[in-house]
Amino acid sequence: MRKSILANGDSADLWRKSGEIHFEMNFYEEAALACDNQVELGQHDLKTWVIWMDSLIHLKEWEQAIEVGEKALEHHSNKASFLYRLAGCKMRIGMKKEGLKLFEKAKQNLPLPSKINHLFPEFTKI
């Protein structure tokens, strides 16, 4: 994969595959970098944004995950999967009121998915 990316660094498809593979292998820094490159190349699919945000969440990069989530909402407005992730990140950095507001907004669009519970177990108590 690395040789392919070096030879074709402007291939969003290769960056997408790299991000997915690295995420599955729990190489979150590499996955985040791959997603960043893919978005820079103009690819804004939902899965890329989710992998990017989840990678940053696993790395406990809350502020950066919030930035990515807010950019994702520009391309996928009011998508509950991003709203839940943003809510969790904001709560983790002490912005509880704003986080709860986003949580309630997400909950109106989609019941709490189990994948979100794994990222933010505290949501099961809300």
Contacts in CASP RR format, 6 or more apart in sequence:
PFRMAT RR
TARGET T0000
AUTHOR 0000-0000-0000
METHOD contacts of the structure
MODEL  1
MRKSILANGDSADLWRKSGEIHFEMNFYEEAALACDNQVELGQHDLKTWV
IWMDSLIHLKEWEQAIEVGEKALEHHSNKASFLYRLAGCKMRIGMKKEGL
KLFEKAKQNLPLPSKINHLFPEFTKI
1 14 0 8 1.000
1 17 0 8 1.000
1 18 0 8 1.000
1 21 0 8 1.000
4 11 0 8 1.000
4 14 0 8 1.000
5 11 0 8 1.000
5 14 0 8 1.000
5 15 0 8 1.000
5 18 0 8 1.000
8 14 0 8 1.000
9 15 0 8 1.000
9 37 0 8 1.000
10 41 0 8 1.000
11 41 0 8 1.000
12 37 0 8 1.000
12 38 0 8 1.000
12 41 0 8 1.000
12 42 0 8 1.000
12 43 0 8 1.000
15 34 0 8 1.000
15 35 0 8 1.000
15 37 0 8 1.000
15 38 0 8 1.000
15 41 0 8 1.000
15 43 0 8 1.000
16 34 0 8 1.000
16 38 0 8 1.000
16 43 0 8 1.000
16 45 0 8 1.000
16 47 0 8 1.000
16 48 0 8 1.000
18 30 0 8 1.000
18 31 0 8 1.000
18 34 0 8 1.000
19 30 0 8 1.000
19 31 0 8 1.000
19 34 0 8 1.000
19 35 0 8 1.000
19 38 0 8 1.000
19 48 0 8 1.000
19 51 0 8 1.000
20 31 0 8 1.000
20 47 0 8 1.000
20 51 0 8 1.000
22 28 0 8 1.000
22 30 0 8 1.000
22 31 0 8 1.000
22 34 0 8 1.000
23 31 0 8 1.000
23 51 0 8 1.000
23 54 0 8 1.000
23 55 0 8 1.000
26 58 0 8 1.000
28 55 0 8 1.000
28 56 0 8 1.000
28 58 0 8 1.000
28 59 0 8 1.000
29 55 0 8 1.000
29 59 0 8 1.000
31 51 0 8 1.000
31 52 0 8 1.000
31 55 0 8 1.000
32 52 0 8 1.000
32 55 0 8 1.000
32 56 0 8 1.000
32 59 0 8 1.000
32 61 0 8 1.000
35 48 0 8 1.000
35 49 0 8 1.000
35 51 0 8 1.000
35 52 0 8 1.000
35 55 0 8 1.000
36 52 0 8 1.000
38 48 0 8 1.000
39 48 0 8 1.000
39 49 0 8 1.000
39 52 0 8 1.000
39 71 0 8 1.000
44 75 0 8 1.000
44 76 0 8 1.000
46 76 0 8 1.000
46 79 0 8 1.000
46 81 0 8 1.000
49 68 0 8 1.000
49 69 0 8 1.000
49 71 0 8 1.000
49 72 0 8 1.000
49 75 0 8 1.000
49 76 0 8 1.000
49 82 0 8 1.000
50 81 0 8 1.000
50 82 0 8 1.000
50 85 0 8 1.000
52 68 0 8 1.000
52 72 0 8 1.000
53 65 0 8 1.000
53 68 0 8 1.000
53 69 0 8 1.000
53 72 0 8 1.000
53 82 0 8 1.000
53 85 0 8 1.000
54 85 0 8 1.000
54 119 0 8 1.000
56 62 0 8 1.000
56 64 0 8 1.000
56 65 0 8 1.000
56 68 0 8 1.000
57 65 0 8 1.000
57 85 0 8 1.000
57 89 0 8 1.000
57 119 0 8 1.000
60 92 0 8 1.000
62 89 0 8 1.000
62 92 0 8 1.000
62 93 0 8 1.000
63 89 0 8 1.000
63 93 0 8 1.000
65 85 0 8 1.000
65 89 0 8 1.000
66 86 0 8 1.000
66 89 0 8 1.000
66 90 0 8 1.000
66 93 0 8 1.000
69 82 0 8 1.000
69 85 0 8 1.000
69 86 0 8 1.000
70 86 0 8 1.000
72 79 0 8 1.000
72 82 0 8 1.000
73 79 0 8 1.000
73 82 0 8 1.000
73 83 0 8 1.000
73 86 0 8 1.000
76 82 0 8 1.000
78 105 0 8 1.000
78 109 0 8 1.000
79 109 0 8 1.000
80 106 0 8 1.000
80 107 0 8 1.000
80 109 0 8 1.000
80 110 0 8 1.000
81 106 0 8 1.000
81 110 0 8 1.000
81 113 0 8 1.000
81 116 0 8 1.000
83 102 0 8 1.000
83 103 0 8 1.000
83 105 0 8 1.000
83 106 0 8 1.000
83 109 0 8 1.000
84 102 0 8 1.000
84 103 0 8 1.000
84 106 0 8 1.000
84 110 0 8 1.000
84 112 0 8 1.000
84 113 0 8 1.000
84 116 0 8 1.000
84 120 0 8 1.000
84 123 0 8 1.000
85 116 0 8 1.000
85 119 0 8 1.000
86 99 0 8 1.000
86 102 0 8 1.000
87 99 0 8 1.000
87 100 0 8 1.000
87 101 0 8 1.000
87 102 0 8 1.000
87 103 0 8 1.000
87 106 0 8 1.000
87 120 0 8 1.000
88 99 0 8 1.000
88 102 0 8 1.000
88 103 0 8 1.000
88 119 0 8 1.000
88 120 0 8 1.000
88 122 0 8 1.000
88 123 0 8 1.000
90 96 0 8 1.000
90 98 0 8 1.000
90 99 0 8 1.000
90 102 0 8 1.000
91 99 0 8 1.000
91 100 0 8 1.000
91 120 0 8 1.000
91 122 0 8 1.000
92 120 0 8 1.000
100 126 0 8 1.000
103 123 0 8 1.000
103 126 0 8 1.000
112 123 0 8 1.000
112 124 0 8 1.000
116 123 0 8 1.000
117 123 0 8 1.000
117 124 0 8 1.000
END
